[in-house]
Amino acid sequence: MDRPIRPFHLAFPVNNLPETIRFYRDLIGCSIGRSAERWVDFDLFGHQLSAHLSETTSKPVIHNEVDRHSVPVPHFGVVLQWEVWHQLAARLKAQNMEFVIEPYLRFEGLPGEQATMFFLDPSGNALEFKSFKQDEQLFAT
C-alpha cells in the first residue's frame, strides 16, 4: 500500500536539558518546539523528537556487526537527502564530533548502498544518520 510519509515521533531520556538543547539545536540544527521544565520537543528534519529529563538514562548498549563495523543498538536517526547528509557530516567533523562509526559509504556497489555515520548525544543515546543516492534503495535486498 502506497502511503505518504508522515512525521515520526520519538520520546527519549536525557540527563541534562541545557546540554541536550545545545547538542540538538546548535550542532544538529534542530529547531525547538514546545518545552517545559523537564522536556523539550525538537524538529529533527521534520520529525518530532521529545527529550525527557530522567535520572536513569544509562542503559546497556548492544553492538551488532554490520559491514565490518560495530553498530550500537538501540539507536535512532533520520534518512537524509544525499546533499543534506554530507553537509551534516562536514558540520559534525568541523565541530570535532567523536564518532562511534565515522561517516562512510556502507554496502558500496551492493543493493542498499548508503552513506552512514553513528555518534552519541550528551546523554549517551546513539544516533545514526544515513542517506541513499536513490531512495528506492532504502529497502533493497
Residue, then its C-alpha position, 0 to 999 in steps of 0.5 A: m500500500d502506497r502511503p505518504i510519509r508522515p512525521f515520526h515521533l520519538a520520546f527519549p531520556v536525557n540527563n541534562l536539558p541545557e546540554t541536550i538543547r545545545f547538542y540538538r539545536d546548535l550542532i544538529g540544527c534542530s529547531i525547538g518546539r514546545s518545552a517545559e521544565r523537564w522536556v523539550d520537543f525538537d524538529l529533527f528534519g521534520h520529525q518530532l523528537s521529545a527529550h525527557l529529563s530522567e535520572t536513569t538514562s544509562k542503559p546497556v548498549i548492544h553492538n551488532e556487526v554490520d559491514r565490518h563495523s560495530v553498530p550500537v543498538p538501540h539507536f535512532g536517526v533520520v534518512l537524509q537527502w544525499e546533499v543534506w547528509h554530507q553537509l551534516a557530516a562536514r558540520l559534525k567533523a568541523q565541530n570535532m564530533e567523536f564518532v562511534i562509526e565515522p561517516y562512510l559509504r556502507f554496502e558500496g556497489l551492493p543493493g542498499e548502498q548508503a552513506t552512514m555515520f553513528f555518534l552519541d548525544p550528551s546523554g549517551n543515546a546513539l544516533e545514526f544518520k544515513s542517506f541513499k543516492q536513490d531512495e528506492q534503495l532504502f529497502a533493497t535486498 
